[in-house]
Amino acid sequence: MDTSQKTNMQVALALAKQRIPVFPFRLVPRPGKSPTKKPCITDFKNKATTDPDQIGRWFTKWPDAMPGIPTGSRTGFVVLDID
């Protein structure tokens, strides 16, 4: 096993350290289709945070969650999804 791989919590904390707010999300399987992304929290765009204590609580509660980054004016990130 490659021990240089980081856990999702470590990635979320590294993003937060760079002042990029994050929230936890999971991939939810759909029969016959690609999985869909589902935030683990409500109002994720506003609740995304850089607070390491909150991130720790979230990723302890949902250890299989992945870090999500809200797009738009809060982060300045824009996504173009062409498919």
Contact map, one row per residue, 1 for C-alpha under 8 A:
11100000000000000000000000000000000000000000000000000000000000000000000000000000000
11111000000000000000000000000000000000000000000000000000000000000000000000000000000
11111100000000000000000000000000000000000000000000000000000000000000000000000000000
01111100000000000000000000000000000000000000000000000000000000000000000000000000000
01111110000000000000000000000000000000000000000000000000000000000000000000000000000
00111111011000000000000000000000000000000000000000000000000000000000000000000000000
00001111111000000000000000000000000000000000000000000000000000000000000000000000000
00000111111100000000000000000000000000000000000000000000001000111110000000000000000
00000011111110000000000000000000000000000000000000000011001000100110000000000000000
00000111111111000000000000000000000000000000000000000000000000000000000000000000000
00000111111111100000000000000000000000000000000000000000000000000010000000000000000
00000001111111110000010000000000000000000000000000000010000000000110000000000000000
00000000111111111000000000000000000000000000000001010010000000000000000000000000000
00000000011111111100000000000000000000000000000000000000000000000000000000000000000
00000000001111111111110000000000000000000000000001000000000000000000000000000000000
00000000000111111111110000000000000000000000000011110000000000000000000000000000000
00000000000011111111000000000000000000000000000001000000000000000000000000000000000
00000000000001111111000000000000000000000000000000000000000000000000000000000000000
00000000000000111111100000000000000000000000000001000000000000000000000000000000000
00000000000000111111110000000000000000000000000011000000000000000000100000100000000
00000000000000110011111000000000000000000000000111000000000000000000110000100000000
00000000000100110001111100000000000000000000000111000010000000000011110000000000000
00000000000000000000111110000000000000111001001110000010000000000011110000000000000
00000000000000000000011111000000000000111000000000000000011001001111000000000000000
00000000000000000000001111100000000011111000000000000000000000001111000000000000000
00000000000000000000000111110000000011110000000000000000000000011100000000000000000
00000000000000000000000011111000001111000000000000000000000000000000000000000000000
00000000000000000000000001111100001111000000000000000000000000000000000000000000000
00000000000000000000000000111110111100000000000000000000000000000000000000000000000
00000000000000000000000000011111111100000000000000000000000000000000000000000000000
00000000000000000000000000001111100000000000000000000000000000000000000000000000000
00000000000000000000000000000111110000000000000000000000000000000000000000000000000
00000000000000000000000000001111111000000000000000000000000000000000000000000000000
00000000000000000000000000001101111100000000000000000000000000000000000000000000000
00000000000000000000000000111100111110000000000000000000000000000000000000000000000
00000000000000000000000000111100011111000000000000000000000000000000000000000000000
00000000000000000000000011110000001111100000000000000000000000000000000000000000000
00000000000000000000000011110000000111110000000000000000000000000000000000000000000
00000000000000000000001111000000000011111101000000000000000000000000000000000000000
00000000000000000000001111000000000001111100000000000000000001001000000000000000000
00000000000000000000001110000000000000111111000000000000000000000000000000000000000
00000000000000000000000000000000000000111111001000000000000000000000000000000000000
00000000000000000000000000000000000000001111111000000000000000000000000000000000000
00000000000000000000001000000000000000101111111100000000000000000000010000000000000
00000000000000000000000000000000000000000011111100000000000000000000011000000000000
00000000000000000000000000000000000000000011111100000000000000000000000000000000000
00000000000000000000001000000000000000000111111110000000000000000000000000000000000
00000000000000000000111000000000000000000001111111000000000000000000110000000000000
00000000000000010001111000000000000000000000001111100110000000000000000000000000000
00000000000010111011110000000000000000000000000111110010000000000000000000000000000
00000000000000010000000000000000000000000000000011111110000000000000000000000000000
00000000000010010000000000000000000000000000000001111111000000000000000000000000000
00000000000000000000000000000000000000000000000000111111100000000000000000000000000
00000000000000000000000000000000000000000000000010111111110000000000000000000000000
00000000100110000000011000000000000000000000000011111111111000000000000000000000000
00000000100000000000000000000000000000000000000000011111111100000000000000000000000
00000000000000000000000000000000000000000000000000001111111110000000000000000000000
00000000000000000000000100000000000000000000000000000111111111000000000000000000000
00000001100000000000000100000000000000000000000000000011111111111000000000000000000
00000000000000000000000000000000000000000000000000000001111111100000000000000000000
00000000000000000000000000000000000000000000000000000000111111100000000000000000000
00000000000000000000000100000000000000010000000000000000011111111000000000000000000
00000001100000000000000000000000000000000000000000000000001111111000000000000000000
00000001000000000000000001000000000000000000000000000000001001111100000000000000000
00000001000000000000000111000000000000010000000000000000001001111110000000000000000
00000001100100000000000111000000000000000000000000000000000000011111000000000000000
00000001101100000000011110000000000000000000000000000000000000001111100000000000000
00000000000000000000011110000000000000000000000000000000000000000111110000000000000
00000000000000000001111000000000000000000000000100000000000000000011111000000000000
00000000000000000000111000000000000000000001100100000000000000000001111101101000000
00000000000000000000000000000000000000000000100000000000000000000000111111111110000
00000000000000000000000000000000000000000000000000000000000000000000011111111100000
00000000000000000000000000000000000000000000000000000000000000000000001111111000000
00000000000000000000000000000000000000000000000000000000000000000000011111110000000
00000000000000000001100000000000000000000000000000000000000000000000011111111000000
00000000000000000000000000000000000000000000000000000000000000000000001111111100000
00000000000000000000000000000000000000000000000000000000000000000000011110111110000
00000000000000000000000000000000000000000000000000000000000000000000001100011111000
00000000000000000000000000000000000000000000000000000000000000000000001000001111100
00000000000000000000000000000000000000000000000000000000000000000000000000000111110
00000000000000000000000000000000000000000000000000000000000000000000000000000011111
00000000000000000000000000000000000000000000000000000000000000000000000000000001111
00000000000000000000000000000000000000000000000000000000000000000000000000000000111
